[in-house]
């Protein structure tokens, strides 16, 4: 009797562990994506699943950090970078076999909480005014060391002669999504963030924004590439992102659309 009870208990524990731990199918590829495209790519991925029945699992973060992870063997099958230089770095290190395609051109915006004393304008005169009066306490940007939108934010501040004076006030987000949270949540008086995040409903309801002129920073050409681990679903998704429907979603979130590259001309069949 005791032997039977032990056997039954073992079965119950085994079944419970299977139920509690979902198994991720190899057919659901891991995708690495820059955090500035989260809302746009989530919508694209949802539409992809509706259209094809296939699913992807997306991790968002800073492009520089993803490069290091991919070089060290992370199981990502597709990488969407916020700056194409990171794709070129992977290509030069032989971590990928080609340089992929450009999928979007990013824009910067200055954003602030609805009740912030910071007045927004494209030339950051409001920032200069608060700095001069000593009333600017905290200003958010993504970390320039590994986040492309942080690099471009630094370029903007340097272009306008603000970098040296504003550095003591800067709060760095690990990525531009975190910087956007800092910029509109009230933990800072504002910040330089991705336009695609500033116009997303989740952020727009908490603050307001003004678009930064593109001539104040080098272009944010965003490129994606398949890794050697890519399976069929990842390849389908890669082509789907180049489709007209996906490009429209990027446009709706404030991205510029690059000229369709030769690789993208094969996207008529976005499913299989």
C-alpha positions in Angstrom: 0.0 0.0 0.0 2.8 2.5 0.9 4.6 1.7 -2.3 1.4 2.5 -4.3 0.9 5.8 -2.4 4.5 6.8 -3.1 4.0 6.0 -6.8 0.8 8.0 -7.0 2.3 11.0 -5.3 5.3 10.9 -7.7 2.9 10.9 -10.6 0.9 13.9 -9.2 4.1 15.9 -8.7 5.3 15.1 -12.2 2.0 16.1 -13.8 1.9 19.3 -11.7 5.4 20.3 -12.8 4.4 19.8 -16.5 1.4 22.0 -16.0 3.3 24.7 -14.1 6.1 24.9 -16.6 4.9 25.7 -20.2 7.1 24.3 -22.9 8.3 26.8 -25.5 8.1 25.2 -28.9 11.1 25.4 -31.2 8.7 26.8 -33.7 8.3 30.0 -31.7 11.5 31.9 -32.4 13.2 34.3 -30.0 13.5 37.8 -31.5 15.8 40.6 -30.1 14.5 44.1 -30.8 15.4 47.6 -29.9 13.0 48.9 -27.2 12.0 52.0 -29.3 10.0 49.8 -31.7 8.1 47.9 -29.0 4.6 49.3 -29.6 5.0 49.1 -33.4 6.5 45.7 -33.4 4.0 44.3 -31.0 1.3 45.4 -33.4 3.1 43.9 -36.4 3.7 40.6 -34.5 0.0 40.4 -33.6 -1.0 41.0 -37.2 1.6 38.4 -38.3 0.0 35.8 -36.1 -3.5 36.6 -37.4 -2.3 36.4 -41.0 -0.1 33.3 -40.8 -1.0 31.4 -37.6 2.7 31.6 -36.6 4.0 33.2 -33.4 7.2 34.9 -32.3 8.6 35.7 -28.8 10.1 39.2 -28.6 12.7 40.5 -26.1 13.2 44.3 -26.0 16.3 46.1 -24.8 19.2 48.2 -25.9 20.9 47.3 -29.2 24.4 47.4 -27.9 23.6 44.9 -25.2 21.9 42.5 -27.7 25.1 42.6 -29.8 27.1 41.3 -26.9 24.6 38.6 -26.2 24.4 37.4 -29.8 28.2 37.3 -30.0 28.1 35.1 -26.9 25.7 32.6 -28.4 22.3 33.9 -27.3 19.5 32.0 -29.0 18.0 34.9 -31.0 17.0 34.1 -34.5 16.3 37.7 -35.6 17.8 41.0 -34.4 16.1 44.4 -35.0 18.6 47.1 -34.1 18.0 50.8 -33.5 21.2 51.6 -35.3 22.6 49.8 -38.3 26.1 50.1 -37.0 25.5 47.3 -34.6 24.5 45.0 -37.5 27.7 45.9 -39.3 29.6 45.1 -36.1 28.1 41.6 -36.0 28.8 41.1 -39.7 32.5 42.1 -39.3 32.8 39.7 -36.3 31.3 36.9 -38.5 28.5 36.4 -36.0 26.0 36.8 -38.9 26.4 35.9 -42.6 25.0 39.1 -44.2 24.1 42.7 -43.3 20.3 42.3 -43.4 18.0 45.2 -44.5 17.0 48.6 -43.2 13.5 48.6 -41.9 12.9 52.0 -40.5 14.3 55.5 -39.8 13.9 56.7 -36.2 13.2 60.2 -34.9 13.8 61.8 -31.6 11.4 63.9 -29.5 11.6 66.0 -26.4 8.9 64.9 -23.9 7.8 66.0 -20.5 5.0 65.2 -18.0 1.8 67.2 -18.4 2.5 69.2 -15.2 6.2 69.8 -15.8 7.6 73.4 -15.7 9.7 72.5 -18.8 8.4 74.3 -21.9 9.0 72.2 -25.0 10.4 73.4 -28.2 12.4 71.9 -31.1 15.6 74.0 -30.2 15.4 73.2 -26.5 15.1 76.8 -25.5 12.9 75.7 -22.6 15.7 73.4 -21.3 18.2 76.3 -21.6 15.9 78.6 -19.6 15.4 76.0 -16.7 19.2 75.4 -16.7 20.0 79.1 -16.4 17.4 79.6 -13.6 18.7 76.5 -11.7 15.2 74.9 -11.8 16.1 71.9 -14.0 16.7 69.1 -11.6 16.5 65.9 -13.7 16.5 65.2 -17.4 16.2 61.7 -19.0 18.0 60.2 -21.9 19.0 56.6 -22.8 22.5 55.5 -21.8 24.7 56.7 -24.7 27.2 53.9 -24.1 24.9 51.2 -25.6 21.6 52.8 -26.6 21.5 54.5 -30.1 18.8 56.9 -29.0 21.0 57.9 -26.1 23.9 58.5 -28.5 21.7 60.7 -30.6 20.3 62.5 -27.6 23.9 63.4 -26.6 24.6 64.6 -30.2 21.5 66.9 -30.0 22.6 68.3 -26.6 26.1 68.9 -28.0 24.8 70.5 -31.2 22.8 73.0 -29.1 25.7 73.7 -26.6 24.0 72.1 -23.7 25.9 68.9 -23.1 28.5 70.2 -20.5 25.9 72.1 -18.4 23.2 69.4 -18.4 25.4 66.4 -17.6 25.0 66.7 -13.8 21.2 66.7 -14.3 21.0 63.6 -16.5 19.2 60.4 -15.5 20.2 57.5 -17.8 17.7 54.8 -18.8 19.1 51.4 -19.5 17.3 51.7 -22.9 15.2 54.4 -24.5 12.0 52.8 -23.3 13.1 53.2 -19.7 14.2 56.8 -20.5 10.8 57.4 -21.8 9.2 56.2 -18.6 11.5 58.6 -16.7 10.7 61.4 -19.0 6.9 61.3 -18.7 6.2 59.6 -15.3 7.2 62.6 -13.2 10.5 61.2 -11.9 12.2 63.8 -14.2 11.1 67.1 -15.7 11.5 65.7 -19.2 13.8 64.0 -21.6 14.9 63.2 -25.1 13.3 59.9 -26.2 12.1 58.1 -29.3 9.3 59.7 -31.1 7.7 56.3 -31.6 7.3 56.0 -27.8 6.2 59.6 -27.3 3.3 59.2 -29.6 2.2 55.7 -28.2 -1.0 56.0 -26.2 0.6 54.5 -23.1 3.0 57.4 -22.9 1.1 60.2 -24.7 -1.6 60.2 -22.0 1.0 61.0 -19.3 2.8 63.8 -21.2 3.4 65.9 -24.3 6.2 66.1 -26.8 7.8 68.0 -29.7 9.7 66.4 -32.5 13.5 67.2 -32.7 14.8 68.3 -36.1 16.7 65.5 -37.8 19.7 67.8 -38.7 20.6 68.0 -35.0 21.9 64.4 -35.0 23.2 61.7 -37.3 20.4 59.5 -38.9 18.8 56.7 -36.9 18.9 54.1 -39.6 17.4 51.0 -38.1 18.4 47.6 -39.6 17.5 44.0 -39.0 19.2 40.7 -39.7 18.6 37.0 -39.4 21.1 35.1 -37.3 22.5 31.7 -38.2 20.0 30.2 -35.8 17.0 31.4 -37.8 14.3 28.9 -38.6 11.4 29.1 -41.0 9.1 31.1 -38.8 11.8 33.7 -38.1 12.5 34.0 -41.8 8.7 34.4 -42.5 8.6 37.2 -39.9 11.7 38.9 -41.3 9.9 39.1 -44.7 6.6 40.1 -43.1 8.3 43.1 -41.5 9.2 44.3 -45.0 5.6 44.1 -46.2 3.4 47.1 -47.0 1.2 46.4 -44.0 4.1 46.3 -41.5 5.7 49.4 -43.1 2.4 51.3 -42.6 2.4 50.4 -38.9 6.0 51.8 -38.6 4.8 55.0 -40.3 1.9 55.3 -38.0 4.3 55.3 -35.1 6.4 58.2 -36.5 9.1 56.2 -38.3 10.5 57.2 -41.6 10.3 54.5 -44.2 13.6 53.6 -46.0 13.6 52.8 -49.7 12.8 49.1 -50.1 16.0 47.2 -50.6 16.5 44.4 -53.1 16.1 41.7 -50.5 12.6 43.1 -49.6 11.4 42.8 -53.2 10.8 39.1 -52.6 8.1 39.8 -50.0 5.0 39.3 -52.1 4.5 36.0 -50.3 4.6 37.1 -46.7 3.4 33.9 -45.3 5.2 30.7 -46.6 
